[in-house]
Amino acid sequence: MNLVSGIDEPLVLGIETSCDETGVGIVRGTTLLADAVASSVDTHARFGGVVPEIASRAHLEAMVPTIQRALKDAGIAASDLDGIAVTAGPGLAGALLVGTTAAKAYAYALGKPLYGVNHLASHICVDQLEHGKLPEPTMALLVSGGHSSLLLAPDITSDVRPMGATIDDAAGEAFDKIARVLHLGFPGGPVIDRLAREGDPKAIHFPRGLTGSRDPAYDFSFSGLKTAVARWIEAKRNAGEEVPVRDVAASFQEAVVDVLTRKAVRACKDEGVDHLMIGGGVAANSRLRALAAERCEKAGIKVRVPRPGLCTDNGAMVAALGAEMVARGRAASDWDLSADSSLPVTEPHVPGHSHSHSHDHVHEISKDNLYS
């Protein structure tokens, strides 16, 4: 393998364990060959949110079977791979540690280069599997349970610039909290999206955070919205009135996607970028997709949104960024790669100090229990 010039269509396996889903994807260039996911969301549901220790143990149990399933789905042997990519951060520390440790074990045993990549940059790069190579620069709106960010990426492998981010609750977190107040269960995003389709988005005017003339142009805040909705619901209940769940869901959702799309379009215009990529779990929201398409069309901006299955956390996105690292000849990570729960988005990957990944000194080990 030539790490200097790269490979045009590198075959890369990606491992994602930043939260509650064990994702393993296999990509050849920009073609998705396998996308295996084992989720522990049902286990967390009874706690009303993700429990880090439970997530870590679930990753540990699911890792080898999920990798084996991905290899089988792709119809390849592990020895065929050109590299192993893994989410090094940001995310839950314990969960990330399971993924990085597994990736190092596989890469070391197979004699393949290791690439520790950034979770947020991976969410941007996954769109290449759906719509082809990303334009440069790319403007990205990433919205999930842990992140609401506007990012400008002149080069997805080495240059990602934060334009704006949430200063409190992320959009997905707000969805979960309002769903909890409405007794809709966890996770909240899908059920609110579904109920909102039968509600009136103009029934209740909830506040739009940080949209004043003196507010930060690209930052987000959803804690005030969350509080306003919760108080509105509480007032209805205290008055003995029935809460119009569908109208609340629609009005709350509209407040969130109104702010997200308004700021994203503004960032594109200000930076002279004529396209917008939307990713992250909340990008699966039907109203966000519809309003983004409507506003981008009016502004002459092309919008790119991966299919819902590629918006939530998955191994395919990690493999996609890993493949791009290999193709562009980016330096692989060292064997002492560590998980970084607060890895900044300005670091799309964690390059090593040495380009050497010699496997000559590795003694033969039994691979029957490691991969198939």
N, C-alpha and C positions, 0 to 999 in steps of 0.2 A: 504493500500500500504506500502511495506517495502522499505524505502529509503536506508537502510544499505546494504541489500543483493541484492537489485535490482530485476527486473522482467525479465525473459528470453525473452518473446515476448511482450514488452510493447506497448500499443496502444497510440500513441502520435500525436497531431495536431501541425503543424508548420506554423508559419506566417512569411513571408518575404516581407519587404517593404523598402529595402535599397536604391532603385533607382526609376525606373519608372514602375515597375511591382508589382501588388498586388498578391502575391502567397500564397496559402493555400494548404498544403499537409497533408495527413494522412497516417501514417506508422504503421504497426504492426511488430515489430522487424526489419527485413530487407526486409519486403514485402510492396510494395507500394499499398495502397488501393484507394487513390484519389490524384489528382494533378490539382487543379483549379487555373487558372491564369486570371487576368484581367489586360491588358496592356494599358498604356496611351501613348505608343510610337507614335501613329498617331497624337496625340495632340501636341507633342513636335516637330514633323517633320518640321512643318512650321517655327520653330525657329532655325532649324539646330542643335539642341542639347537639352538635358534635362533641363527644367526650374524647379528648386527646389520647388517653391511655387505651380506650377501647379501639380507637382508630388504628393505633400502632399495632396492637395485637392482631387485629383483623388483617392488616397488611402482611404481617409475618406469616399468617396462615395461608393467605391467598397467593403470595408471590410466586412460588414455583409452579403451582398448577396454572396460573394465569399466563406465565411465560411459555409453558409447554403448549397451552391452548393457542397462543398467538403464533408460535412456530408452526404448529400443525395447520392452522388456518391459512398461513402464508405459503405453506408447502415448501418450506426451506429447512435446512439444518442450521444449527447455531454457528457451525464453523463457516458457513457462507457469509456471515455478517462482515461488514467493513468497520463497524464501530458500535459501541453501546452508549446511549445518551440517557441521562437521568436528571430529574428535577433536583437541583441543589438548594433551591429556595426561591422565593419566600414560601412559608407555610408552617405547619405545626412541626416543632423540632423533632419530636419522637417519630412522627410519621415519615418525615424526610430522611431520618437516619436509617430507617428500614430500607427505603428505596436506594439510597446511596451505597449502603453496605452491600445490598444484593447486586447492584450494578458493578461495583468494584470486584466482587467475587466472580461474576460471569466474565467480565473483561479480562481479568487476570488469568483465569483458567483457560480462556480461549485465545489469549495472546492478542486481544483487540484493543484499539485505543478507546479511552474513556472520555466522555464529554459531560461535564456538569453544566446544566443550562438553567436559565431563569424561567420560572413559571409564567410570568407575565409575557415575556418575549415569545414563549412557546404558544401562548394563546393567539398572538398575532400571526405567527408563522404557519399555524395550522390551516389558514385560509388558502395557502398554496395547494393544499390537497384537493380543494374544492374548485378554485377559480384560476389556478396557474400562478406563475411567479408574481410576487408582490411588486407593485410599482415602487420606485424609490424617488423621493421619500414617501413613506406611508403614514397617514394619520390614523390612529387607532383609538377607539372608545372601548375600554375593557370594563365590563360590569359583572360583578359576581357577588357571592356572599361575603367575601373579604376585601374586595377591591372595587373602587369606582375611579377609573383613571383615564386621562387623555394623554396619549403618547405620540410623539413624532419620531419615526424611525427612518432616518436616511439610509441605514444599513442594519438589517435585523440581526446580523451576527456580531456587530461591534459598536453600533452607534444608535442607542435608543434614548430619547430625551423626554423627561416628564414635563408636560404642559400644565396639567392640573390633576388633582386627586381629591378624594373625600377627606374632610377634616374631622369627621366623626363616624357615624354609621355608614357603611357601604350600602348600596341600593339593595342588594340581595339580603343583607341583614335586616333592613327595614321591612322587606316583604315577609321575612320569617317572623318578625316581632308583631306585625299587624295581624298576620294569620293566627298567631297565638292569642292575641286579644279577641279575635273573632271566633276562637275555638275551632280553627280549621285544621289544626295539626301541623306537622313538620315533614318535609320542607314546605314553606309557604308560597314560593313563586308559582309553581304549576297550578295550584288550586285557586289562587287569586286570579291568575290569568284566565282560567276557565270560567269562574263566576263573573268576572268583569265583562265578559262577552254578552252576558244577559242583563247587565246593569247600565245605568246612565252615567257617563263620565262627567257630565255637567251638573249632576244632581247636587253635589256639595263642592264648594270651592275650598280646597285645602291649599295651604301656603306653598310657594315655590322658593326653596332656600337658595340664598346667595345669588339672587337675580336682580338686585338693585344696582343702580348706576355706579355706586362706590364699592360694590362687592368685587372680590377677585373674579376675573373674567372666566377662568376655566376650572376653578375649584368647585367641589360639591359638598353639600351638607343636607343630610336627611333626618337628623335627630329631631329638629323642630317639627318637621312634617309628621314624623312618627308620634311625637307627643300630641300634636294637634288632633290627629286621627283618634288616638287612644282616648283623649279627653272628650271628643265628640261622641264616641261610642259610650263612654261612661255616663255622660249626661243623659243620653237616651235611656240607658238602663235605669238610672236613678229616678228618672221621670216615669218609669213603668211603661215606656214605649218600646215597641218592637224595633230592633235595629235592622235597617234595610241592607242586609249583607252584600247583595249584588251591587247596589249603588255605591256603597262604601268602597268595595273592592275596585270598582271601575273608576271612581273619583280619585282614590289614592294612587292607583296605577297610573292614571293620566298625569297626576302631579309629578310623579317620578320620571316618566318617559318624556314629558314636556321639557323638563330641565336638562335631562341627558342629551336629547337631540338638539335642543337650542344651542347649548354650549359647544357641542361637537361641530355643528355646522359653522358656528362663529369661528372656531379654531381653524377649520379648513380655509375659510375665507381670509382670515388674518395671515395665514402662512402661505397662501397661494397654492394650496394642495387641492386638486380636483377630484379626489376620491376619499372615501372613508371606510375603514374596516371596523366592524363591530364584533367583539368576541366576549368570552366569559359566559358563565351559566345563565345570567339574566338576558343574554342575547337571544336565548330561545323564546323569550317573551313575544307573543304575537303582536301586541300593540306597539312595542318598541320597534319591531321590524317594520310595521306598517307606517308609523309616523316618521321614522328615519327615511324610509323610501320616499314618502311624500315631500318632506322638507328638502331632502337632497336633490330631488328632481327639480324643484322650484329654484334651487340655488345653482343648478348645473353641476352637481357633484355626483359622481358614481358611488353607489354604496355596495360594499361587499360584506356579506354575512354568511358564515359557514352554516351548513345544516345543523339543526339542534343537537344532534349527537356529537358533533365536533365542538360545540360551544361549551359544554360542561367539561370538567376535568377528565382528561383521557391520555393514554400513552401515545396516541397518534401524533398529538401536537408536539410532544417531546422528541419523538422520532423525526418529525418534520424539521425541527430546528437543528437537531443533531446532523441530519443529512445535509442541511445547508452549511453547517460548520465544516463537514468533510469536503463538500464540493468546492468551498472557497479556501480550503487549505488552512483553516484556523487551527491554532495550537491545541492539542488535546490536554486534558486535565492530568494532574499528577495523581499517583496512587493514594496520597494522603488527603484527597478531596474530602471536605467535611460539609455537613449540612449546615446551611445558614438560614435560619428562620426569618431574618430580615434582609436578605440579599437585595440590594437596590436594583431597580429596573435599569439603571445606567450600566449594569454589568450583565449583558445578555448571556454570557457564559463565563466559566471560571477556568481560564487558561493555566496550564502548568508552567513551571519554571524550566522544564526540560521537554524537548520534543521526543525524547527517547522512550519507547515502550517495548524495549527488548524483552523477549519471552524466553530467552535461552536458558536463564537460570531457574525457570519454574519447573519443579519436579512433576512427573506425571501423576495425576490424581484420577480417581474413579469418576468419570463423567456421567455414568448411568443415573446417578441420583441428582445430577445437576441440571441436565437438559436432555432433550430427546431429539 
